């Protein structure tokens, strides 16, 4: 049933938040550190496990796909906003580091896009 997919997504979200806050406490940060990443990793691992066992029905998969297609962009946008706010309050070093990583990412797009292409597809 679709509700099982939603329940699985909610479980992964809550477990990810708990793990993120626990990691934050361990390293001395007051907040969630990687909770969204933990949630997505947990969702992928549980999803893969259930598929291997044959316990994942089509309707459950549809529930996961529906909510994850809405959940992931929203959560990533929220996390990005928090990262920008932290970088601005963190000073110029954080801003410079962010700018360097962003520019490097843009410069590597042509190289990364060629990975996996056969030689005959290169123009």
Secondary structure, DSSP 8 states (H G I E B T S, - for coil): -HHHHHHHHHHHHHHHHHHHHHHHHHHT-SS-SSHHHHHHHHHHHHHHHHHHHT---HHHHHHHHHHHHHHHHHHHHHHHHHHHHHHHHH-HHHHHHHHHHHHHHHHHHHHHHTTT--GGG--
